[in-house]
Amino acid sequence: MGKRKPRGGLSGLSQFVLDAFKNETVTIGGGPAQGVPETEHRPPKRQKKGPVEGQQEQGQVASSWVEKYDASGLVQHYTHPSEVPKDLQKYFAQRERYFSKYSVPPGCLLDQEGWYSVTPELIADQIAERCRCDTILDAFCGVGGNAIAFAKTCQRVIALDTSPVRLALARHNAQIYGVADRIEFILADYVTFAKAHAGLPHTQRNRNIDIIFLSPPWGGPEYLSGLASASSDALTPVLEDDTPAEEHPSYSLASIQPIHGTELFNLSRQITPNIAYYLPRNTRLDEIGSLLEHPSTKASSNEAEHVEVEEEWMGSKLKALTCYFGGLVTGQEDMF
């Protein structure tokens, strides 16, 4: 890897986001995004490479810790079951499944929504391995579980969220894993950003986005019943129900928030064909397959495009589905 060049301020895509939102109601907050320095020589897309240089060993605090990004005052770091609200007890019992470094000082932080929405680390790492690339965009980053995993396998991670608290927690957690310098945390609404970015001519896009990871709100804990919560802030809950997926009502993409799941996919495909879509385990497979039928998502070649659906298991429990599109599908690498 080439020698890193230090630089300040906003870079490439981050500067575009700032400019795109100047006339929008959404605000880019928190000051300049903590960017990733350019390198003289970037590896080819999807190059297999080892762990990120400079990551600390298990149990050690990153030497690059920045005190001003320590979010310990925002939420409580639970250390004993007696401190945990009753409705979060079952999630706390699995805390090291969510973050293996949960107890590394000063401790990983999750707000209430984060406890039931964060992707378990082993699943996040599996998805990140499939998504090795130069630049990946995590459209709904939450408290940072997936963004941290992507920072281990990708050169640059753009992490968006509409909650300043969750962005602060995500940056805090990324510092514990020693990868915060590879992630740009941006307070922004993904749908507004995607519409602005998709409308730009390719010649005006400062940096290409290789992959978009979509893990949108599923509609709150009621998603297993096939019903969506009315709250647009209801994050993606991790499946803790032991009932087999086939015994739950089928989940429709219409329940995805903040917009219909099909519309969200079509909008994202205007930016890149390479999409990883994290969905409930009981999602209707016919709806997933039909995502490729929209004219705007058709591959440029005459060959039929396929979607690859990966089941995410934790032990004997099916937790979710990750649906891969474009060059992420085995046999379609030429689309990357």
C-alpha positions as a printed Julia matrix, in Angstrom:
336×3 Matrix{Float64}:
   0.0     0.0     0.0
   1.34    3.42   -0.85
   2.38    6.06    1.63
  -0.57    7.94    3.1
  -0.91   11.65    2.43
  -2.38   13.69    5.3
  -5.13   16.09    4.46
  -7.82   18.04    6.23
 -11.4    19.07    5.66
 -13.97   17.15    3.67
 -13.01   14.8     0.9
 -14.61   13.8    -2.39
 -17.99   12.27   -1.6
 -18.27   14.01    1.76
 -17.85   17.41    0.11
 -20.53   16.45   -2.4
 -22.92   15.5     0.4
 -22.28   18.84    2.08
 -22.92   20.73   -1.16
 -25.98   18.65   -2.06
 -27.63   19.35    1.27
 -27.02   23.08    1.43
 -30.52   23.71    0.13
 -32.15   20.76    1.94
 -33.74   20.53    5.37
 -31.35   17.77    6.34
 -28.19   18.98    8.08
 -24.71   17.58    7.92
 -23.69   17.84   11.55
 -20.79   17.25   13.85
 -18.24   19.37   11.99
 -15.93   18.01    9.31
 -16.35   14.29    8.77
 -13.41   12.23    9.92
 -12.18   11.16    6.5
  -9.86    8.52    5.18
  -6.59    9.82    3.75
  -5.99    9.23    0.07
  -3.29    6.73   -0.84
  -0.93    6.95   -3.78
  -1.86    3.43   -4.89
  -5.24    1.89   -4.12
  -5.72   -1.86   -4.55
  -8.01   -3.08   -7.32
 -11.68   -3.41   -6.44
 -12.51   -6.57   -4.47
  -8.83   -7.34   -3.93
  -8.4    -9.86   -1.14
  -6.26   -8.37    1.58
  -5.49   -8.93    5.22
  -6.68   -7.01    8.29
  -6.47   -3.23    8.23
  -3.02   -2.01    9.2
  -2.93   -0.57   12.68
  -5.87   -2.47   14.19
  -5.28   -3.2    17.86
  -5.31   -6.61   19.43
  -8.36   -7.94   21.28
  -8.72   -6.21   24.65
  -6.53   -3.21   23.82
  -7.71    0.37   23.39
  -6.72    1.87   20.04
  -3.61    4.04   20.28
  -5.34    6.53   17.98
  -8.15    7.2    20.49
  -9.51   10.74   20.17
 -10.98   12.01   23.43
 -13.44   14.43   21.84
 -15.17   11.51   20.11
 -15.61    9.6    23.37
 -19.42    9.38   23.67
 -19.49    7.83   27.14
 -21.71   10.62   28.44
 -24.5    10.01   25.92
 -25.74    6.6    27.1
 -24.91    4.19   29.88
 -22.47    1.37   29.32
 -24.1    -1.55   31.1
 -21.78   -3.91   32.98
 -24.23   -5.92   35.1
 -27.76   -7.26   34.43
 -29.09   -5.3    37.41
 -28.4    -2.05   35.5
 -30.28   -3.08   32.38
 -33.96   -2.23   31.72
 -36.16   -5.31   31.62
 -36.97   -4.97   27.93
 -33.24   -5.04   27.07
 -32.18   -7.93   29.31
 -32.16  -10.57   26.55
 -30.1    -8.32   24.3
 -27.59   -7.5    27.04
 -27.07  -11.23   27.62
 -25.8   -11.42   24.02
 -23.73   -8.22   24.15
 -20.5    -9.9    23.04
 -22.31  -11.39   20.04
 -23.07   -7.85   18.93
 -19.63   -6.42   19.79
 -16.84   -8.82   20.76
 -15.01   -5.8    22.23
 -18.05   -4.7    24.22
 -16.1    -4.6    27.5
 -12.87   -3.08   26.15
 -12.51    0.27   28.01
 -14.27    2.63   27.8
 -16.81    0.1    26.48
 -19.03   -0.12   23.42
 -22.19    2.0    23.57
 -25.7     1.32   22.29
 -28.89    3.32   22.71
 -32.18    1.48   23.2
 -32.83    1.17   19.47
 -29.24    0.08   18.92
 -29.61   -2.89   21.25
 -32.25   -4.5    19.07
 -31.05   -3.23   15.7
 -27.31   -3.85   15.58
 -26.13   -6.69   13.34
 -24.33   -9.43   15.3
 -20.6    -9.13   14.7
 -20.11  -12.54   13.07
 -22.89  -11.79   10.58
 -21.54   -8.28    9.94
 -18.07   -9.75    9.3
 -19.51  -12.32    6.89
 -21.29   -9.6     4.91
 -18.15   -7.43    4.93
 -16.1   -10.29    3.5
 -18.51  -10.51    0.57
 -18.38   -6.74    0.11
 -14.62   -6.13   -0.16
 -14.09   -3.02   -2.29
 -12.63    0.47   -2.4
 -15.62    2.58   -1.27
 -18.78    1.26    0.35
 -21.73    3.3     1.6
 -23.62    2.11    4.7
 -26.96    3.86    4.17
 -28.42    3.31    7.67
 -25.41    2.82    9.93
 -27.08    2.93   13.36
 -24.54    2.32   16.16
 -21.92    1.13   13.7
 -21.86   -2.67   13.72
 -21.73   -3.05    9.94
 -19.63    0.06    9.32
 -16.94   -1.3    11.66
 -16.93   -4.63    9.82
 -16.7    -2.88    6.44
 -13.73   -0.86    7.67
 -11.84   -4.14    8.13
 -12.24   -5.13    4.47
 -12.79   -1.91    2.49
 -10.53    1.06    1.87
 -13.19    3.63    2.7
 -16.59    3.54    4.42
 -19.25    6.25    4.16
 -21.66    5.87    7.1
 -24.95    7.79    7.01
 -27.63    8.12    9.66
 -30.31   10.65   10.57
 -29.62   10.42   14.33
 -26.71   12.5    15.69
 -26.69   10.35   18.83
 -26.34    7.08   16.95
 -23.63    8.57   14.72
 -21.7     9.61   17.84
 -22.11    6.12   19.31
 -21.0     4.56   16.02
 -17.83    6.69   15.93
 -17.15    5.86   19.59
 -17.5     2.12   18.89
 -15.34    2.38   15.77
 -12.59    3.92   17.9
 -12.66    0.91   20.2
 -12.07   -1.3    17.15
  -9.33    1.0    15.86
 -11.0     1.68   12.51
 -12.6     5.12   13.0
 -10.07    6.75   10.67
 -11.38    4.64    7.79
 -15.01    5.72    8.22
 -16.63    9.05    7.35
 -19.66    9.57    9.59
 -22.22   11.86    7.98
 -25.5    13.09    9.47
 -27.79   12.81    6.47
 -30.97   11.24    5.16
 -29.98    8.53    2.7
 -33.02    8.89    0.43
 -32.43   12.63   -0.02
 -28.72   12.04   -0.59
 -29.31    9.21   -3.1
 -31.74   11.27   -5.15
 -29.23   14.14   -5.34
 -26.3    11.86   -6.14
 -28.17    9.81   -8.75
 -29.09   13.02  -10.56
 -25.47   14.01  -11.1
 -23.71   13.26  -14.39
 -20.97   10.67  -13.9
 -18.38   13.29  -14.82
 -19.41   15.34  -11.76
 -19.15   12.51   -9.25
 -15.93   13.04   -7.32
 -15.69    9.45   -6.12
 -17.47    6.31   -7.27
 -19.44    4.32   -4.75
 -18.64    0.66   -5.41
 -21.24   -0.93   -3.12
 -24.28    0.25   -1.17
 -25.3    -1.68    1.92
 -28.99   -1.3     2.7
 -30.18   -2.21    6.19
 -33.22    0.06    6.44
 -35.79    0.12    9.26
 -38.02   -2.92    8.94
 -40.96   -1.24   10.67
 -40.21   -1.86   14.33
 -40.52   -5.08   16.38
 -43.96   -5.69   14.86
 -42.37   -6.75   11.55
 -42.67  -10.45   12.46
 -46.44  -10.08   12.43
 -46.3    -8.59    8.94
 -47.24   -5.16   10.29
 -45.03   -2.08   10.26
 -44.69    0.42   13.07
 -45.91    3.91   12.34
 -42.64    5.34   13.63
 -40.1     6.18   10.95
 -37.37    5.87   13.6
 -38.07    2.2    14.25
 -34.78    0.57   13.41
 -34.06   -2.88   12.05
 -34.55   -5.31   14.94
 -32.43   -8.43   15.25
 -34.56  -11.57   15.2
 -34.73  -13.06   18.68
 -37.98  -14.97   18.18
 -37.41  -18.74   18.17
 -40.44  -19.4    15.98
 -39.42  -20.76   12.54
 -39.62  -18.12    9.81
 -42.22  -20.12    7.86
 -44.62  -19.86   10.82
 -44.61  -16.05   10.69
 -46.64  -14.09    8.16
 -44.59  -13.24    5.08
 -42.84   -9.88    5.24
 -43.47   -7.49    2.36
 -41.01   -4.91    1.07
 -43.87   -2.44    1.37
 -43.19   -2.4     5.14
 -39.64   -1.1     4.69
 -39.11    2.44    5.97
 -38.71    5.31    5.19
 -39.95    4.4     1.68
 -41.17    1.23   -0.04
 -38.35   -1.31   -0.17
 -38.63   -1.63   -3.95
 -38.33    2.13   -4.43
 -35.33    2.19   -2.09
 -33.63   -0.53   -4.14
 -34.38    1.15   -7.49
 -33.02    4.46   -6.21
 -29.82    2.8    -5.0
 -29.27    1.0    -8.3
 -29.06    4.36  -10.04
 -25.82    4.86   -8.1
 -24.29    1.38   -8.34
 -25.45   -2.06   -9.48
 -23.72   -3.63   -6.49
 -26.21   -3.78   -3.63
 -26.22   -5.82   -0.43
 -29.76   -5.73    1.01
 -30.24   -6.9     4.62
 -33.83   -8.09    5.12
 -36.02   -9.99    7.6
 -35.78  -13.76    7.43
 -39.48  -14.03    6.53
 -39.27  -11.67    3.51
 -41.18  -12.87    0.45
 -38.69  -14.36   -2.0
 -40.91  -13.53   -4.98
 -40.66   -9.84   -4.07
 -36.88  -10.1    -3.78
 -36.68  -11.69   -7.22
 -38.98   -9.1    -8.76
 -36.58   -6.3    -7.77
 -34.63   -7.01  -10.96
 -37.68   -6.63  -13.19
 -37.8    -2.82  -12.99
 -36.42   -1.21  -16.2
 -34.06    1.06  -14.26
 -32.38   -1.93  -12.61
 -31.81   -4.01  -15.76
 -28.25   -5.05  -16.46
 -26.66   -3.48  -19.54
 -25.83   -6.88  -21.04
 -28.34   -9.19  -22.67
 -27.7   -11.92  -20.11
 -30.23  -12.34  -17.31
 -29.08  -10.93  -13.98
 -29.44  -13.0   -10.83
 -29.8   -12.25   -7.14
 -28.03  -14.33   -4.5
 -29.87  -14.77   -1.19
 -27.7   -15.67    1.78
 -29.26  -16.92    5.02
 -27.65  -15.49    8.14
 -27.56  -18.03   10.97
 -26.45  -17.74   14.56
 -26.13  -21.29   15.84
 -29.42  -23.01   15.05
 -31.36  -19.77   14.58
 -31.98  -18.06   11.25
 -31.63  -14.33   11.92
 -31.98  -12.55    8.58
 -31.38  -12.64    4.83
 -28.7   -10.76    2.93
 -29.53  -10.37   -0.76
 -26.62   -9.66   -3.1
 -27.01   -7.97   -6.48
 -24.77   -6.97   -9.37
 -21.09   -7.87   -9.17
 -21.52   -9.26   -5.65
 -23.21  -12.35   -7.1
 -21.02  -15.34   -7.9
 -20.6   -15.47  -11.67
 -21.49  -11.79  -12.2
 -18.17  -10.27  -11.11
 -17.9    -8.53  -14.48
 -20.71   -6.18  -13.35
 -18.51   -4.82  -10.57
